Amino acid sequence: MTKKYFEQEFSATSTLFQNSFSELDISNVDESDTLLFEKMQTVFFLGQLLGLPTLKSILVKFGITSSQVSINYKKLYKKLTINKIRVLYEYVFKTQVVHLLKEMASKDSSIWSKKRVTAVLDDSIFRQWLSELGRENDYFGSFFSGQYRATTLGFKVVCFGLYIEDVFYPLFFDFVRKKEKADKKEPIQIAKKLVNRWGKLQEKLAKENSVLPSIHFSCDSGYSDVSLSEECTNQSTSLIYISVPKKNHIIIVNNKKTNSKEYIDRVFLEQEKKHQEAQRHLKEEEKTPFTLRLKAFYQCQKREVVLLFFRLNGSKKVSVIYTPNLTVFAKTLRRHWFNRTYIEQFFKTLKHVLKISEPRTKNKEEFENKLLKFAFLAIEVQKIVRFIRRKCKQFKQKGFISLQRILCSNKEILDLLQNQINIKT
């Protein structure tokens, strides 16, 4: 089944790299370079299936320390600047998404709801060690990491992408400068820039007769900002902004000042209790979770919003989200906000499953190259997991790590990898 995915799905995607070289008119490379670039994406994907995250670990698996492929690969990356590499990967990211969007645009409008299409933006801290010389840039520095619950050295990366049918597709990445070089609003400015890039892509699709509906946009409290929501709702981007308010921010409900925390204690918990009592006679599977949707004036943003209070999957914590769109339904709000978790899973996949920290990098350019390569692999990881879950019921609750454990010594995959790097036994 894995081999079937590789031959049918992955091979078709990897050829996009060849197309990118020709369509983008990348200079100073020849046909052998483009074939090698595509080949290396295949090598790294097969390596990940076997739990081998670096080229060195792949070669060691076959009992060698160097090969012509490794030498040629290093030469190729010296030819290509990071700007060219970024353009190549972004072409592949966008081409995959555009194909899906055009396909959906040609079908009934209900398809967008069925596939739960959601634009998502978030940032993550990538812990990284660089050479002394490599540290001398505006982006490598100390950032507070929620994952480590401490300040750590590395890069802060902002990502914008689309969630479509169980897969998060990254489209654009950008870096936040370290504290000494940037103000507090820099992440918001970067977010607006990435949203604007989405708007330009959407305008291009419209010129090709693929008009998209308004897509819901989900972000966390760090990106709760009026100027960002305005960027989302302008005519070219046409995104329905959803975020998380600060619980101590003042909201005005029925001409009374309160805040989210106080409203939960005073109103939500009481109404939730009544809802649970009314359902006491029902079977467990017939019971519905309690949600509270209301319109309120968000004082610090000086505008009316819709607030939604709910518990996520029976959690003890009451979640609150909001949108300036006053007509959106509670179910729609909750579903699209939840899709934000897929970008969190994407970052976790990069760090803990694909082990992005293992290949060493000396500077920001090498790290960005690695980030783009691993982002491409993370898309393929999600797609192969979805493919196998659909074909095999026993795999429905399992993920990529389970697949790696099954395949770590699989002869078919080893043979495919051996063929790609031309190792003779």
Solvent accessible surface area in square Angstrom, and as a share of the most:
residue,aa,sasa,rsa
1,M,105,0.47
2,T,12,0.07
3,K,69,0.29
4,K,94,0.40
5,Y,3,0.01
6,F,13,0.06
7,E,95,0.43
8,Q,101,0.45
9,E,72,0.32
10,F,1,0.00
11,S,40,0.26
12,A,63,0.49
13,T,13,0.07
14,S,4,0.02
15,T,57,0.33
16,L,27,0.14
17,F,0,0.00
18,Q,68,0.30
19,N,63,0.32
20,S,0,0.00
21,F,11,0.04
22,S,87,0.56
23,E,122,0.55
24,L,61,0.31
25,D,120,0.62
26,I,22,0.11
27,S,70,0.45
28,N,88,0.45
29,V,30,0.17
30,D,81,0.42
31,E,131,0.59
32,S,73,0.47
33,D,16,0.08
34,T,18,0.10
35,L,83,0.41
36,L,24,0.12
37,F,0,0.00
38,E,21,0.09
39,K,52,0.22
40,M,1,0.00
41,Q,1,0.00
42,T,10,0.06
43,V,0,0.00
44,F,7,0.03
45,F,0,0.00
46,L,0,0.00
47,G,0,0.00
48,Q,2,0.01
49,L,0,0.00
50,L,8,0.04
51,G,38,0.37
52,L,26,0.13
53,P,12,0.07
54,T,22,0.13
55,L,20,0.10
56,K,153,0.65
57,S,32,0.21
58,I,0,0.00
59,L,5,0.03
60,V,83,0.48
61,K,91,0.39
62,F,45,0.19
63,G,68,0.65
64,I,55,0.28
65,T,129,0.75
66,S,66,0.43
67,S,21,0.13
68,Q,109,0.49
69,V,12,0.07
70,S,13,0.08
71,I,76,0.38
72,N,53,0.27
73,Y,28,0.11
74,K,130,0.55
75,K,121,0.51
76,L,2,0.01
77,Y,35,0.13
78,K,176,0.74
79,K,83,0.35
80,L,6,0.03
81,T,73,0.42
82,I,28,0.14
83,N,88,0.45
84,K,51,0.22
85,I,5,0.03
86,R,67,0.24
87,V,64,0.37
88,L,0,0.00
89,Y,0,0.00
90,E,13,0.06
91,Y,37,0.14
92,V,0,0.00
93,F,1,0.00
94,K,60,0.25
95,T,42,0.24
96,Q,17,0.08
97,V,0,0.00
98,V,27,0.16
99,H,116,0.52
100,L,44,0.22
101,L,0,0.00
102,K,76,0.32
103,E,77,0.34
104,M,4,0.02
105,A,33,0.25
106,S,93,0.60
107,K,113,0.48
108,D,100,0.52
109,S,90,0.58
110,S,49,0.32
111,I,28,0.14
112,W,27,0.10
113,S,54,0.35
114,K,150,0.64
115,K,44,0.19
116,R,65,0.24
117,V,5,0.03
118,T,0,0.00
119,A,0,0.00
120,V,0,0.00
121,L,0,0.00
122,D,10,0.05
123,D,37,0.19
124,S,14,0.09
125,I,15,0.07
126,F,4,0.02
127,R,118,0.43
128,Q,12,0.05
129,W,167,0.59
130,L,15,0.07
131,S,47,0.30
132,E,135,0.61
133,L,144,0.71
134,G,9,0.09
135,R,70,0.26
136,E,135,0.61
137,N,36,0.18
138,D,53,0.28
139,Y,66,0.25
140,F,7,0.03
141,G,8,0.07
142,S,51,0.33
143,F,11,0.04
144,F,126,0.53
145,S,2,0.01
146,G,57,0.55
147,Q,82,0.36
148,Y,76,0.29
149,R,206,0.75
150,A,48,0.37
151,T,83,0.48
152,T,14,0.08
153,L,53,0.26
154,G,0,0.00
155,F,0,0.00
156,K,42,0.18
157,V,0,0.00
158,V,0,0.00
159,C,0,0.00
160,F,0,0.00
161,G,0,0.00
162,L,0,0.00
163,Y,0,0.00
164,I,4,0.02
165,E,51,0.23
166,D,64,0.33
167,V,0,0.00
168,F,0,0.00
169,Y,6,0.02
170,P,0,0.00
171,L,0,0.00
172,F,2,0.01
173,F,18,0.08
174,D,30,0.16
175,F,11,0.05
176,V,7,0.04
177,R,86,0.31
178,K,32,0.14
179,K,140,0.59
180,E,136,0.61
181,K,101,0.43
182,A,22,0.17
183,D,102,0.53
184,K,201,0.85
185,K,106,0.45
186,E,19,0.08
187,P,22,0.14
188,I,11,0.06
189,Q,95,0.42
190,I,14,0.07
191,A,0,0.00
192,K,43,0.18
193,K,105,0.45
194,L,1,0.00
195,V,0,0.00
196,N,55,0.28
197,R,74,0.27
198,W,0,0.00
199,G,1,0.01
200,K,131,0.56
201,L,17,0.08
202,Q,17,0.08
203,E,81,0.36
204,K,122,0.52
205,L,2,0.01
206,A,45,0.35
207,K,173,0.73
208,E,79,0.35
209,N,140,0.72
210,S,11,0.07
211,V,113,0.65
212,L,17,0.09
213,P,52,0.33
214,S,58,0.37
215,I,4,0.02
216,H,25,0.11
217,F,0,0.00
218,S,0,0.00
219,C,0,0.00
220,D,38,0.20
221,S,39,0.25
222,G,51,0.49
223,Y,4,0.01
224,S,29,0.19
225,D,15,0.08
226,V,46,0.26
227,S,40,0.26
228,L,0,0.00
229,S,1,0.00
230,E,103,0.46
231,E,32,0.14
232,C,0,0.00
233,T,75,0.43
234,N,57,0.29
235,Q,179,0.80
236,S,32,0.21
237,T,0,0.00
238,S,34,0.22
239,L,2,0.01
240,I,27,0.14
241,Y,1,0.00
242,I,0,0.00
243,S,0,0.00
244,V,33,0.19
245,P,5,0.03
246,K,96,0.41
247,K,71,0.30
248,N,116,0.60
249,H,58,0.26
250,I,70,0.35
251,I,1,0.01
252,I,45,0.23
253,V,15,0.08
254,N,132,0.68
255,N,148,0.76
256,K,136,0.58
257,K,133,0.56
258,T,8,0.05
259,N,36,0.19
260,S,1,0.01
261,K,126,0.53
262,E,81,0.36
263,Y,19,0.07
264,I,13,0.07
265,D,83,0.43
266,R,119,0.43
267,V,24,0.14
268,F,0,0.00
269,L,70,0.35
270,E,97,0.44
271,Q,71,0.32
272,E,14,0.06
273,K,127,0.54
274,K,123,0.52
275,H,49,0.22
276,Q,102,0.45
277,E,83,0.37
278,A,70,0.54
279,Q,20,0.09
280,R,174,0.63
281,H,149,0.66
282,L,58,0.29
283,K,132,0.56
284,E,134,0.60
285,E,139,0.62
286,E,93,0.42
287,K,73,0.31
288,T,78,0.45
289,P,89,0.56
290,F,32,0.13
291,T,47,0.27
292,L,26,0.13
293,R,88,0.32
294,L,21,0.11
295,K,101,0.43
296,A,3,0.02
297,F,79,0.33
298,Y,1,0.00
299,Q,61,0.27
300,C,77,0.46
301,Q,19,0.09
302,K,165,0.70
303,R,44,0.16
304,E,81,0.37
305,V,0,0.00
306,V,0,0.00
307,L,0,0.00
308,L,0,0.00
309,F,0,0.00
310,F,0,0.00
311,R,53,0.19
312,L,43,0.21
313,N,125,0.64
314,G,72,0.69
315,S,42,0.27
316,K,197,0.84
317,K,137,0.58
318,V,11,0.06
319,S,15,0.10
320,V,5,0.03
321,I,1,0.00
322,Y,0,0.00
323,T,0,0.00
324,P,30,0.19
325,N,47,0.24
326,L,59,0.30
327,T,111,0.65
328,V,13,0.08
329,F,153,0.64
330,A,26,0.20
331,K,158,0.67
332,T,26,0.15
333,L,0,0.00
334,R,49,0.18
335,R,71,0.26
336,H,8,0.03
337,W,21,0.07
338,F,64,0.27
339,N,0,0.00
340,R,25,0.09
341,T,25,0.15
342,Y,39,0.15
343,I,0,0.00
344,E,57,0.26
345,Q,94,0.42
346,F,2,0.01
347,F,11,0.05
348,K,123,0.52
349,T,20,0.12
350,L,0,0.00
351,K,34,0.14
352,H,92,0.41
353,V,28,0.16
354,L,0,0.00
355,K,87,0.37
356,I,6,0.03
357,S,70,0.45
358,E,90,0.40
359,P,23,0.15
360,R,231,0.84
361,T,13,0.08
362,K,132,0.56
363,N,48,0.24
364,K,30,0.13
365,E,87,0.39
366,E,67,0.30
367,F,1,0.00
368,E,11,0.05
369,N,28,0.15
370,K,8,0.03
371,L,0,0.00
372,L,2,0.01
373,K,17,0.07
374,F,1,0.00
375,A,0,0.00
376,F,0,0.00
377,L,2,0.01
378,A,0,0.00
379,I,1,0.00
380,E,0,0.00
381,V,6,0.03
382,Q,30,0.13
383,K,23,0.10
384,I,0,0.00
385,V,13,0.07
386,R,46,0.17
387,F,27,0.11
388,I,10,0.05
389,R,89,0.33
390,R,143,0.52
391,K,115,0.49
392,C,36,0.22
393,K,173,0.73
394,Q,145,0.65
395,F,10,0.04
396,K,117,0.50
397,Q,169,0.75
398,K,92,0.39
399,G,27,0.26
400,F,12,0.05
401,I,77,0.39
402,S,26,0.17
403,L,6,0.03
404,Q,23,0.10
405,R,176,0.64
406,I,111,0.57
407,L,10,0.05
408,C,59,0.36
409,S,82,0.53
410,N,48,0.24
411,K,148,0.63
412,E,94,0.42
413,I,2,0.01
414,L,36,0.18
415,D,67,0.35
416,L,30,0.15
417,L,0,0.00
418,Q,45,0.20
419,N,103,0.53
420,Q,37,0.16
421,I,3,0.01
422,N,101,0.52
423,I,21,0.11
424,K,191,0.81
425,T,149,0.87
